[in-house]
Amino acid sequence: MALSEKIAPALTETREDFSEYVAHLQLHMALQARNLVPSLSNTGDSRNNLLHQTQADIEKFVSRQGF
C-alpha cells in the first residue's frame, strides 16, 4: 500500500473536521453580531420581545452543543 493511500483518508477526515469547525464558528459569529447590533424599532410589545429573546436563547443553546 502506497503512502498516499494511507494519508488520503486522514486528510479527508481532517478537512471534514475543519469544515465542521468553520460552520460552528460562523454560527457563533452570527449570533454574536446579532447581539451587538441594536434593534431598529424600539417597540413596547413585551410578547414580541419575549419571543425574540427566547429564540436567541435557543439558538445560543443549540450552538453550544457538542457535535
All heavy atoms as a GROMACS GRO file, in nm:
protein
  529
    1MET      N    1   0.085  -0.118   0.000
    1MET     CA    2   0.000   0.000   0.000
    1MET      C    3   0.089   0.124   0.000
    1MET      O    4   0.179   0.137   0.081
    1MET     CB    5  -0.091  -0.002   0.124
    1MET     CG    6  -0.184   0.116   0.129
    1MET     SD    7  -0.292   0.112   0.275
    1MET     CE    8  -0.432   0.031   0.207
    2ALA      N    9   0.064   0.213  -0.091
    2ALA     CA   10   0.145   0.333  -0.104
    2ALA      C   11   0.115   0.430   0.010
    2ALA      O   12   0.007   0.428   0.070
    2ALA     CB   13   0.119   0.400  -0.238
    3LEU      N   14   0.211   0.515   0.038
    3LEU     CA   15   0.196   0.613   0.146
    3LEU      C   16   0.078   0.706   0.120
    3LEU      O   17   0.003   0.741   0.211
    3LEU     CB   18   0.325   0.693   0.161
    3LEU     CG   19   0.327   0.797   0.273
    3LEU    CD1   20   0.305   0.728   0.408
    3LEU    CD2   21   0.458   0.873   0.273
    4SER      N   22   0.058   0.746  -0.006
    4SER     CA   23  -0.051   0.837  -0.039
    4SER      C   24  -0.188   0.775  -0.011
    4SER      O   25  -0.283   0.844   0.024
    4SER     CB   26  -0.042   0.882  -0.185
    4SER     OG   27  -0.056   0.771  -0.271
    5GLU      N   28  -0.197   0.640  -0.025
    5GLU     CA   29  -0.324   0.572   0.004
    5GLU      C   30  -0.354   0.571   0.153
    5GLU      O   31  -0.469   0.567   0.194
    5GLU     CB   32  -0.320   0.429  -0.050
    5GLU     CG   33  -0.318   0.422  -0.201
    5GLU     CD   34  -0.299   0.280  -0.252
    5GLU    OE1   35  -0.276   0.188  -0.170
    5GLU    OE2   36  -0.306   0.261  -0.374
    6LYS      N   37  -0.250   0.574   0.235
    6LYS     CA   38  -0.268   0.577   0.380
    6LYS      C   39  -0.303   0.716   0.429
    6LYS      O   40  -0.378   0.732   0.525
    6LYS     CB   41  -0.142   0.529   0.450
    6LYS     CG   42  -0.110   0.385   0.429
    6LYS     CD   43   0.017   0.347   0.500
    6LYS     CE   44   0.056   0.202   0.474
    6LYS     NZ   45   0.182   0.167   0.537
    7ILE      N   46  -0.249   0.818   0.364
    7ILE     CA   47  -0.268   0.957   0.408
    7ILE      C   48  -0.402   1.014   0.361
    7ILE      O   49  -0.462   1.095   0.430
    7ILE     CB   50  -0.151   1.045   0.357
    7ILE    CG1   51  -0.021   1.000   0.424
    7ILE    CG2   52  -0.176   1.191   0.385
    7ILE    CD1   53   0.102   1.070   0.374
    8ALA      N   54  -0.450   0.971   0.246
    8ALA     CA   55  -0.572   1.028   0.187
    8ALA      C   56  -0.693   1.024   0.282
    8ALA      O   57  -0.761   1.126   0.298
    8ALA     CB   58  -0.605   0.960   0.055
    9PRO      N   59  -0.724   0.912   0.347
    9PRO     CA   60  -0.840   0.912   0.439
    9PRO      C   61  -0.821   1.008   0.557
    9PRO      O   62  -0.916   1.073   0.600
    9PRO     CB   63  -0.847   0.767   0.488
    9PRO     CG   64  -0.776   0.687   0.386
    9PRO     CD   65  -0.669   0.777   0.331
   10ALA      N   66  -0.701   1.019   0.607
   10ALA     CA   67  -0.675   1.111   0.718
   10ALA      C   68  -0.695   1.255   0.676
   10ALA      O   69  -0.748   1.337   0.751
   10ALA     CB   70  -0.534   1.090   0.773
   11LEU      N   71  -0.652   1.288   0.555
   11LEU     CA   72  -0.670   1.424   0.504
   11LEU      C   73  -0.818   1.456   0.485
   11LEU      O   74  -0.863   1.566   0.516
   11LEU     CB   75  -0.595   1.443   0.373
   11LEU     CG   76  -0.443   1.454   0.382
   11LEU    CD1   77  -0.381   1.462   0.243
   11LEU    CD2   78  -0.403   1.574   0.466
   12THR      N   79  -0.892   1.360   0.434
   12THR     CA   80  -1.036   1.380   0.415
   12THR      C   81  -1.105   1.404   0.549
   12THR      O   82  -1.187   1.494   0.562
   12THR     CB   83  -1.098   1.258   0.344
   12THR    OG1   84  -1.034   1.240   0.219
   12THR    CG2   85  -1.247   1.278   0.323
   13GLU      N   86  -1.070   1.325   0.649
   13GLU     CA   87  -1.129   1.341   0.782
   13GLU      C   88  -1.091   1.476   0.842
   13GLU      O   89  -1.174   1.543   0.903
   13GLU     CB   90  -1.084   1.228   0.873
   13GLU     CG   91  -1.150   1.231   1.009
   13GLU     CD   92  -1.110   1.113   1.095
   13GLU    OE1   93  -1.080   1.006   1.040
   13GLU    OE2   94  -1.112   1.130   1.218
   14THR      N   95  -0.968   1.518   0.824
   14THR     CA   96  -0.922   1.647   0.876
   14THR      C   97  -0.997   1.761   0.808
   14THR      O   98  -1.039   1.856   0.875
   14THR     CB   99  -0.770   1.663   0.853
   14THR    OG1  100  -0.703   1.557   0.919
   14THR    CG2  101  -0.722   1.795   0.907
   15ARG      N  102  -1.017   1.750   0.679
   15ARG     CA  103  -1.092   1.854   0.607
   15ARG      C  104  -1.236   1.862   0.655
   15ARG      O  105  -1.292   1.970   0.670
   15ARG     CB  106  -1.088   1.827   0.456
   15ARG     CG  107  -0.956   1.860   0.394
   15ARG     CD  108  -0.961   1.847   0.243
   15ARG     NE  109  -0.829   1.869   0.187
   15ARG     CZ  110  -0.769   1.788   0.102
   15ARG    NH1  111  -0.831   1.678   0.061
   15ARG    NH2  112  -0.650   1.814   0.056
   16GLU      N  113  -1.297   1.745   0.678
   16GLU     CA  114  -1.435   1.744   0.728
   16GLU      C  115  -1.444   1.805   0.868
   16GLU      O  116  -1.536   1.882   0.896
   16GLU     CB  117  -1.489   1.601   0.729
   16GLU     CG  118  -1.515   1.545   0.591
   16GLU     CD  119  -1.553   1.398   0.592
   16GLU    OE1  120  -1.562   1.339   0.701
   16GLU    OE2  121  -1.574   1.344   0.483
   17ASP      N  122  -1.348   1.771   0.953
   17ASP     CA  123  -1.345   1.830   1.087
   17ASP      C  124  -1.328   1.981   1.080
   17ASP      O  125  -1.392   2.056   1.152
   17ASP     CB  126  -1.232   1.770   1.170
   17ASP     CG  127  -1.257   1.625   1.210
   17ASP    OD1  128  -1.374   1.582   1.202
   17ASP    OD2  129  -1.160   1.557   1.248
   18PHE      N  130  -1.240   2.025   0.992
   18PHE     CA  131  -1.216   2.168   0.977
   18PHE      C  132  -1.341   2.238   0.923
   18PHE      O  133  -1.377   2.346   0.970
   18PHE     CB  134  -1.096   2.192   0.884
   18PHE     CG  135  -1.054   2.336   0.878
   18PHE    CD1  136  -0.992   2.397   0.986
   18PHE    CD2  137  -1.077   2.411   0.764
   18PHE    CE1  138  -0.953   2.529   0.981
   18PHE    CE2  139  -1.039   2.544   0.759
   18PHE     CZ  140  -0.977   2.602   0.867
   19SER      N  141  -1.408   2.177   0.826
   19SER     CA  142  -1.531   2.236   0.770
   19SER      C  143  -1.638   2.248   0.878
   19SER      O  144  -1.710   2.348   0.885
   19SER     CB  145  -1.583   2.151   0.654
   19SER     OG  146  -1.493   2.153   0.547
   20GLU      N  147  -1.648   2.145   0.961
   20GLU     CA  148  -1.746   2.148   1.071
   20GLU      C  149  -1.712   2.259   1.170
   20GLU      O  150  -1.799   2.332   1.217
   20GLU     CB  151  -1.747   2.013   1.141
   20GLU     CG  152  -1.856   2.000   1.243
   20GLU     CD  153  -1.861   1.859   1.300
   20GLU    OE1  154  -1.860   1.762   1.221
   20GLU    OE2  155  -1.868   1.848   1.423
   21TYR      N  156  -1.583   2.274   1.200
   21TYR     CA  157  -1.539   2.380   1.291
   21TYR      C  158  -1.571   2.518   1.234
   21TYR      O  159  -1.620   2.606   1.305
   21TYR     CB  160  -1.388   2.367   1.317
   21TYR     CG  161  -1.330   2.486   1.387
   21TYR    CD1  162  -1.351   2.506   1.523
   21TYR    CD2  163  -1.256   2.581   1.318
   21TYR    CE1  164  -1.299   2.617   1.588
   21TYR    CE2  165  -1.204   2.691   1.381
   21TYR     CZ  166  -1.224   2.709   1.517
   21TYR     OH  167  -1.174   2.818   1.580
   22VAL      N  168  -1.545   2.537   1.106
   22VAL     CA  169  -1.572   2.666   1.042
   22VAL      C  170  -1.721   2.697   1.044
   22VAL      O  171  -1.763   2.809   1.073
   22VAL     CB  172  -1.516   2.670   0.898
   22VAL    CG1  173  -1.565   2.792   0.822
   22VAL    CG2  174  -1.363   2.667   0.901
   23ALA      N  175  -1.805   2.598   1.017
   23ALA     CA  176  -1.950   2.618   1.021
   23ALA      C  177  -1.995   2.657   1.161
   23ALA      O  178  -2.078   2.748   1.177
   23ALA     CB  179  -2.022   2.491   0.975
   24HIS      N  180  -1.940   2.591   1.262
   24HIS     CA  181  -1.974   2.624   1.400
   24HIS      C  182  -1.929   2.765   1.435
   24HIS      O  183  -2.002   2.842   1.498
   24HIS     CB  184  -1.910   2.522   1.494
   24HIS     CG  185  -1.939   2.545   1.638
   24HIS    ND1  186  -2.061   2.518   1.694
   24HIS    CD2  187  -1.863   2.596   1.736
   24HIS    CE1  188  -2.058   2.550   1.822
   24HIS    NE2  189  -1.938   2.597   1.851
   25LEU      N  190  -1.810   2.802   1.391
   25LEU     CA  191  -1.757   2.935   1.417
   25LEU      C  192  -1.841   3.043   1.348
   25LEU      O  193  -1.869   3.148   1.406
   25LEU     CB  194  -1.612   2.944   1.369
   25LEU     CG  195  -1.538   3.073   1.398
   25LEU    CD1  196  -1.531   3.100   1.547
   25LEU    CD2  197  -1.398   3.067   1.338
   26GLN      N  198  -1.885   3.016   1.226
   26GLN     CA  199  -1.970   3.112   1.154
   26GLN      C  200  -2.102   3.132   1.227
   26GLN      O  201  -2.151   3.245   1.238
   26GLN     CB  202  -1.995   3.064   1.011
   26GLN     CG  203  -1.874   3.078   0.923
   26GLN     CD  204  -1.897   3.017   0.786
   26GLN    OE1  205  -1.975   2.923   0.770
   26GLN    NE2  206  -1.827   3.070   0.687
   27LEU      N  207  -2.160   3.025   1.278
   27LEU     CA  208  -2.285   3.037   1.354
   27LEU      C  209  -2.262   3.121   1.480
   27LEU      O  210  -2.341   3.210   1.511
   27LEU     CB  211  -2.338   2.899   1.392
   27LEU     CG  212  -2.461   2.897   1.482
   27LEU    CD1  213  -2.580   2.965   1.414
   27LEU    CD2  214  -2.496   2.755   1.521
   28HIS      N  215  -2.154   3.093   1.550
   28HIS     CA  216  -2.122   3.167   1.672
   28HIS      C  217  -2.103   3.316   1.641
   28HIS      O  218  -2.155   3.403   1.713
   28HIS     CB  219  -1.996   3.110   1.736
   28HIS     CG  220  -1.951   3.185   1.856
   28HIS    ND1  221  -2.017   3.177   1.977
   28HIS    CD2  222  -1.848   3.270   1.874
   28HIS    CE1  223  -1.956   3.256   2.065
   28HIS    NE2  224  -1.852   3.312   2.005
   29MET      N  225  -2.031   3.346   1.534
   29MET     CA  226  -2.007   3.486   1.497
   29MET      C  227  -2.136   3.556   1.458
   29MET      O  228  -2.157   3.673   1.491
   29MET     CB  229  -1.905   3.493   1.383
   29MET     CG  230  -1.766   3.451   1.427
   29MET     SD  231  -1.648   3.438   1.291
   29MET     CE  232  -1.638   3.608   1.241
   30ALA      N  233  -2.224   3.484   1.390
   30ALA     CA  234  -2.353   3.544   1.351
   30ALA      C  235  -2.437   3.575   1.474
   30ALA      O  236  -2.500   3.681   1.483
   30ALA     CB  237  -2.429   3.449   1.259
   31LEU      N  238  -2.436   3.485   1.572
   31LEU     CA  239  -2.511   3.510   1.695
   31LEU      C  240  -2.451   3.627   1.772
   31LEU      O  241  -2.524   3.710   1.828
   31LEU     CB  242  -2.512   3.384   1.783
   31LEU     CG  243  -2.597   3.269   1.731
   31LEU    CD1  244  -2.574   3.145   1.816
   31LEU    CD2  245  -2.744   3.307   1.729
   32GLN      N  246  -2.320   3.636   1.776
   32GLN     CA  247  -2.255   3.747   1.844
   32GLN      C  248  -2.286   3.879   1.775
   32GLN      O  249  -2.314   3.980   1.840
   32GLN     CB  250  -2.103   3.725   1.852
   32GLN     CG  251  -2.062   3.616   1.946
   32GLN     CD  252  -2.102   3.646   2.090
   32GLN    OE1  253  -2.093   3.758   2.136
   32GLN    NE2  254  -2.147   3.545   2.160
   33ALA      N  255  -2.281   3.882   1.643
   33ALA     CA  256  -2.310   4.004   1.568
   33ALA      C  257  -2.454   4.047   1.593
   33ALA      O  258  -2.483   4.167   1.605
   33ALA     CB  259  -2.286   3.981   1.419
   34ARG      N  260  -2.543   3.951   1.601
   34ARG     CA  261  -2.683   3.982   1.626
   34ARG      C  262  -2.701   4.050   1.762
   34ARG      O  263  -2.784   4.138   1.778
   34ARG     CB  264  -2.764   3.853   1.620
   34ARG     CG  265  -2.910   3.872   1.637
   34ARG     CD  266  -2.979   3.742   1.610
   34ARG     NE  267  -3.099   3.737   1.690
   34ARG     CZ  268  -3.176   3.634   1.699
   34ARG    NH1  269  -3.148   3.525   1.633
   34ARG    NH2  270  -3.283   3.637   1.774
   35ASN      N  271  -2.621   4.008   1.860
   35ASN     CA  272  -2.631   4.067   1.993
   35ASN      C  273  -2.569   4.207   1.999
   35ASN      O  274  -2.603   4.286   2.086
   35ASN     CB  275  -2.562   3.978   2.096
   35ASN     CG  276  -2.638   3.851   2.122
   35ASN    OD1  277  -2.758   3.845   2.103
   35ASN    ND2  278  -2.569   3.748   2.163
   36LEU      N  279  -2.479   4.238   1.906
   36LEU     CA  280  -2.412   4.368   1.907
   36LEU      C  281  -2.487   4.476   1.832
   36LEU      O  282  -2.466   4.594   1.855
   36LEU     CB  283  -2.271   4.353   1.847
   36LEU     CG  284  -2.175   4.265   1.927
   36LEU    CD1  285  -2.045   4.248   1.850
   36LEU    CD2  286  -2.148   4.324   2.064
   37VAL      N  287  -2.574   4.437   1.740
   37VAL     CA  288  -2.647   4.533   1.659
   37VAL      C  289  -2.779   4.568   1.728
   37VAL      O  290  -2.860   4.480   1.754
   37VAL     CB  291  -2.675   4.477   1.518
   37VAL    CG1  292  -2.756   4.574   1.434
   37VAL    CG2  293  -2.544   4.443   1.449
   38PRO      N  294  -2.800   4.695   1.759
   38PRO     CA  295  -2.926   4.732   1.825
   38PRO      C  296  -3.045   4.720   1.730
   38PRO      O  297  -3.031   4.731   1.609
   38PRO     CB  298  -2.904   4.877   1.866
   38PRO     CG  299  -2.800   4.927   1.774
   38PRO     CD  300  -2.713   4.809   1.738
   39SER      N  301  -3.158   4.697   1.787
   39SER     CA  302  -3.281   4.686   1.709
   39SER      C  303  -3.317   4.822   1.650
   39SER      O  304  -3.299   4.927   1.713
   39SER     CB  305  -3.394   4.637   1.798
   39SER     OG  306  -3.514   4.635   1.726
   40LEU      N  307  -3.368   4.821   1.527
   40LEU     CA  308  -3.407   4.946   1.462
   40LEU      C  309  -3.539   4.999   1.517
   40LEU      O  310  -3.563   5.118   1.515
   40LEU     CB  311  -3.417   4.926   1.311
   40LEU     CG  312  -3.286   4.893   1.240
   40LEU    CD1  313  -3.312   4.868   1.092
   40LEU    CD2  314  -3.186   5.005   1.258
   41SER      N  315  -3.623   4.909   1.563
   41SER     CA  316  -3.751   4.952   1.618
   41SER      C  317  -3.750   4.928   1.768
   41SER      O  318  -3.711   4.822   1.815
   41SER     CB  319  -3.865   4.876   1.552
   41SER     OG  320  -3.854   4.739   1.580
   42ASN      N  321  -3.794   5.024   1.840
   42ASN     CA  322  -3.798   5.012   1.986
   42ASN      C  323  -3.943   4.995   2.029
   42ASN      O  324  -4.006   5.087   2.077
   42ASN     CB  325  -3.734   5.136   2.051
   42ASN     CG  326  -3.709   5.115   2.198
   42ASN    OD1  327  -3.727   5.006   2.250
   42ASN    ND2  328  -3.668   5.221   2.266
   43THR      N  329  -3.994   4.875   2.009
   43THR     CA  330  -4.135   4.851   2.038
   43THR      C  331  -4.154   4.817   2.184
   43THR      O  332  -4.066   4.764   2.250
   43THR     CB  333  -4.189   4.734   1.952
   43THR    OG1  334  -4.116   4.618   1.986
   43THR    CG2  335  -4.174   4.762   1.805
   44GLY      N  336  -4.272   4.847   2.235
   44GLY     CA  337  -4.304   4.818   2.373
   44GLY      C  338  -4.381   4.688   2.389
   44GLY      O  339  -4.433   4.660   2.495
   45ASP      N  340  -4.389   4.610   2.282
   45ASP     CA  341  -4.463   4.485   2.285
   45ASP      C  342  -4.382   4.379   2.359
   45ASP      O  343  -4.286   4.324   2.306
   45ASP     CB  344  -4.494   4.439   2.142
   45ASP     CG  345  -4.583   4.317   2.137
   45ASP    OD1  346  -4.630   4.272   2.243
   45ASP    OD2  347  -4.605   4.266   2.025
   46SER      N  348  -4.422   4.348   2.480
   46SER     CA  349  -4.345   4.253   2.561
   46SER      C  350  -4.352   4.111   2.506
   46SER      O  351  -4.257   4.035   2.519
   46SER     CB  352  -4.394   4.255   2.705
   46SER     OG  353  -4.529   4.214   2.712
   47ARG      N  354  -4.463   4.075   2.441
   47ARG     CA  355  -4.473   3.940   2.383
   47ARG      C  356  -4.372   3.923   2.269
   47ARG      O  357  -4.307   3.819   2.257
   47ARG     CB  358  -4.614   3.914   2.331
   47ARG     CG  359  -4.717   3.902   2.442
   47ARG     CD  360  -4.854   3.885   2.386
   47ARG     NE  361  -4.889   4.006   2.312
   47ARG     CZ  362  -4.990   4.017   2.230
   47ARG    NH1  363  -5.070   3.915   2.209
   47ARG    NH2  364  -5.015   4.130   2.168
   48ASN      N  365  -4.357   4.027   2.188
   48ASN     CA  366  -4.262   4.023   2.077
   48ASN      C  367  -4.118   4.015   2.131
   48ASN      O  368  -4.037   3.938   2.080
   48ASN     CB  369  -4.280   4.146   1.988
   48ASN     CG  370  -4.210   4.131   1.855
   48ASN    OD1  371  -4.189   4.020   1.808
   48ASN    ND2  372  -4.173   4.243   1.795
   49ASN      N  373  -4.090   4.094   2.234
   49ASN     CA  374  -3.957   4.091   2.294
   49ASN      C  375  -3.928   3.955   2.356
   49ASN      O  376  -3.817   3.904   2.343
   49ASN     CB  377  -3.944   4.201   2.401
   49ASN     CG  378  -3.944   4.338   2.340
   49ASN    OD1  379  -3.915   4.355   2.223
   49ASN    ND2  380  -3.975   4.438   2.422
   50LEU      N  381  -4.027   3.896   2.422
   50LEU     CA  382  -4.010   3.765   2.481
   50LEU      C  383  -3.983   3.659   2.374
   50LEU      O  384  -3.897   3.573   2.390
   50LEU     CB  385  -4.133   3.726   2.563
   50LEU     CG  386  -4.130   3.588   2.629
   50LEU    CD1  387  -4.013   3.578   2.728
   50LEU    CD2  388  -4.262   3.562   2.699
   51LEU      N  389  -4.054   3.667   2.264
   51LEU     CA  390  -4.035   3.574   2.153
   51LEU      C  391  -3.892   3.583   2.099
   51LEU      O  392  -3.825   3.481   2.080
   51LEU     CB  393  -4.136   3.600   2.042
   51LEU     CG  394  -4.117   3.519   1.914
   51LEU    CD1  395  -4.140   3.371   1.943
   51LEU    CD2  396  -4.212   3.568   1.806
   52HIS      N  397  -3.845   3.705   2.074
   52HIS     CA  398  -3.710   3.724   2.021
   52HIS      C  399  -3.604   3.677   2.120
   52HIS      O  400  -3.505   3.614   2.081
   52HIS     CB  401  -3.687   3.869   1.982
   52HIS     CG  402  -3.760   3.909   1.857
   52HIS    ND1  403  -3.724   3.863   1.732
   52HIS    CD2  404  -3.866   3.990   1.839
   52HIS    CE1  405  -3.806   3.913   1.642
   52HIS    NE2  406  -3.894   3.991   1.704
   53GLN      N  407  -3.624   3.705   2.246
   53GLN     CA  408  -3.526   3.663   2.347
   53GLN      C  409  -3.523   3.511   2.360
   53GLN      O  410  -3.417   3.450   2.370
   53GLN     CB  411  -3.557   3.727   2.482
   53GLN     CG  412  -3.452   3.698   2.588
   53GLN     CD  413  -3.314   3.746   2.546
   53GLN    OE1  414  -3.299   3.858   2.498
   53GLN    NE2  415  -3.215   3.662   2.563
   54THR      N  416  -3.641   3.448   2.356
   54THR     CA  417  -3.648   3.302   2.363
   54THR      C  418  -3.578   3.239   2.243
   54THR      O  419  -3.503   3.143   2.256
   54THR     CB  420  -3.794   3.255   2.370
   54THR    OG1  421  -3.857   3.317   2.483
   54THR    CG2  422  -3.804   3.105   2.382
   55GLN      N  423  -3.603   3.294   2.125
   55GLN     CA  424  -3.539   3.242   2.005
   55GLN      C  425  -3.387   3.256   2.015
   55GLN      O  426  -3.312   3.163   1.982
   55GLN     CB  427  -3.590   3.314   1.881
   55GLN     CG  428  -3.530   3.260   1.752
   55GLN     CD  429  -3.584   3.330   1.630
   55GLN    OE1  430  -3.662   3.424   1.640
   55GLN    NE2  431  -3.542   3.285   1.513
   56ALA      N  432  -3.339   3.371   2.061
   56ALA     CA  433  -3.194   3.392   2.077
   56ALA      C  434  -3.135   3.294   2.178
   56ALA      O  435  -3.027   3.239   2.156
   56ALA     CB  436  -3.167   3.536   2.119
   57ASP      N  437  -3.206   3.271   2.288
   57ASP     CA  438  -3.158   3.177   2.389
   57ASP      C  439  -3.149   3.035   2.333
   57ASP      O  440  -3.052   2.963   2.359
   57ASP     CB  441  -3.248   3.179   2.512
   57ASP     CG  442  -3.239   3.308   2.590
   57ASP    OD1  443  -3.141   3.383   2.573
   57ASP    OD2  444  -3.332   3.335   2.670
   58ILE      N  445  -3.248   2.995   2.256
   58ILE     CA  446  -3.248   2.861   2.196
   58ILE      C  447  -3.134   2.848   2.097
   58ILE      O  448  -3.063   2.748   2.093
   58ILE     CB  449  -3.384   2.829   2.131
   58ILE    CG1  450  -3.490   2.811   2.240
   58ILE    CG2  451  -3.375   2.704   2.044
   58ILE    CD1  452  -3.631   2.800   2.189
   59GLU      N  453  -3.112   2.952   2.014
   59GLU     CA  454  -3.003   2.947   1.917
   59GLU      C  455  -2.868   2.939   1.988
   59GLU      O  456  -2.778   2.866   1.944
   59GLU     CB  457  -3.007   3.070   1.827
   59GLU     CG  458  -3.123   3.068   1.729
   59GLU     CD  459  -3.136   3.196   1.650
   59GLU    OE1  460  -3.055   3.288   1.671
   59GLU    OE2  461  -3.228   3.205   1.566
   60LYS      N  462  -2.852   3.011   2.097
   60LYS     CA  463  -2.727   3.004   2.173
   60LYS      C  464  -2.707   2.864   2.230
   60LYS      O  465  -2.598   2.809   2.226
   60LYS     CB  466  -2.728   3.106   2.288
   60LYS     CG  467  -2.713   3.248   2.242
   60LYS     CD  468  -2.723   3.341   2.362
   60LYS     CE  469  -2.739   3.484   2.319
   60LYS     NZ  470  -2.759   3.574   2.434
   61PHE      N  471  -2.814   2.808   2.286
   61PHE     CA  472  -2.806   2.674   2.345
   61PHE      C  473  -2.767   2.571   2.240
   61PHE      O  474  -2.679   2.489   2.262
   61PHE     CB  475  -2.940   2.639   2.409
   61PHE     CG  476  -2.944   2.500   2.466
   61PHE    CD1  477  -2.880   2.470   2.586
   61PHE    CD2  478  -3.012   2.399   2.399
   61PHE    CE1  479  -2.884   2.343   2.638
   61PHE    CE2  480  -3.015   2.271   2.451
   61PHE     CZ  481  -2.952   2.244   2.570
   62VAL      N  482  -2.831   2.578   2.124
   62VAL     CA  483  -2.804   2.482   2.016
   62VAL      C  484  -2.661   2.499   1.966
   62VAL      O  485  -2.591   2.401   1.939
   62VAL     CB  486  -2.906   2.498   1.903
   62VAL    CG1  487  -2.863   2.420   1.779
   62VAL    CG2  488  -3.044   2.454   1.948
   63SER      N  489  -2.615   2.622   1.954
   63SER     CA  490  -2.480   2.646   1.900
   63SER      C  491  -2.372   2.597   1.995
   63SER      O  492  -2.261   2.570   1.952
   63SER     CB  493  -2.460   2.794   1.871
   63SER     OG  494  -2.448   2.868   1.991
   64ARG      N  495  -2.404   2.582   2.123
   64ARG     CA  496  -2.304   2.538   2.221
   64ARG      C  497  -2.304   2.388   2.243
   64ARG      O  498  -2.225   2.337   2.319
   64ARG     CB  499  -2.328   2.610   2.353
   64ARG     CG  500  -2.301   2.759   2.342
   64ARG     CD  501  -2.327   2.831   2.468
   64ARG     NE  502  -2.300   2.974   2.449
   64ARG     CZ  503  -2.352   3.069   2.519
   64ARG    NH1  504  -2.434   3.042   2.617
   64ARG    NH2  505  -2.322   3.195   2.493
   65GLN      N  506  -2.393   2.318   2.174
   65GLN     CA  507  -2.398   2.172   2.188
   65GLN      C  508  -2.280   2.109   2.114
   65GLN      O  509  -2.239   2.156   2.009
   65GLN     CB  510  -2.528   2.116   2.130
   65GLN     CG  511  -2.652   2.162   2.203
   65GLN     CD  512  -2.650   2.121   2.349
   65GLN    OE1  513  -2.634   2.005   2.381
   65GLN    NE2  514  -2.665   2.217   2.436
   66GLY      N  515  -2.227   2.002   2.168
   66GLY     CA  516  -2.116   1.931   2.105
   66GLY      C  517  -2.162   1.856   1.982
   66GLY      O  518  -2.276   1.813   1.973
   67PHE      N  519  -2.072   1.841   1.889
   67PHE     CA  520  -2.106   1.770   1.765
   67PHE      C  521  -2.069   1.626   1.775
   67PHE      O  522  -1.975   1.583   1.824
   67PHE     CB  523  -2.034   1.833   1.645
   67PHE     CG  524  -2.088   1.968   1.613
   67PHE    CD1  525  -2.022   2.083   1.653
   67PHE    CD2  526  -2.205   1.981   1.540
   67PHE    CE1  527  -2.071   2.207   1.623
   67PHE    CE2  528  -2.254   2.106   1.510
   67PHE     CZ  529  -2.188   2.218   1.550
   0.00000   0.00000   0.00000
